[in-house]
């Protein structure tokens, strides 16, 4: 089974997918992580992507699609797509190389997102994500690394990213709803409630 997670920045797509990976048997594919891995391993695709990123340009759709295609060909299980597709054009390209069984649309509001992202803290060592609403220490509970706030986690930047999402990514909801595979999940609930609801969708 292949799933796509949709929702604005801060809706919790990556967090939910990471939890589901533990029990669902599905792989979690974050295109951001995939890009970093390709560049770290200095693959041909990674080298090309690095040139775009270092020059401040967006990585072209066809390059992202090629990376996703390579990952699909080597996947041992179904995929949970996180951060891809971002546009209808990417969705149309993905349709040509993978069958999507369900789309999880995590719904929330801009006010919740500002509070959630503004309170986000990330471990410098292992990258684990926390939030000041439920974690009050300055160091990671897993590795002891220092927690920091990303420079772009400001209200102004969050609103800009949210507007960008509404313009470019939100139309994907209608694209997939026509196919009858969209499942709306309240992103404001606790993590276990969301995981249980999506697990039921996966089980069918």
Secondary structure, DSSP 4 states (H G I P E B T S, - for coil): --EEEE--TTS-HHHHHHHHHHHH--EEEEHHHHHHHHHHTT-HHHHHHHHHHHTTPPPPHHHHHHHHHHHHHT-SS-EEEES---SHHHHHHHHTT----EEEEEE--HHHHHHHHHTEEEETTT--EEETTT---SB-TTT-PBEE--TT-SHHHHHHHHHHIIIIITHHHHHHHTTT-EEEEETTS-HHHHHHHHHHHHH-
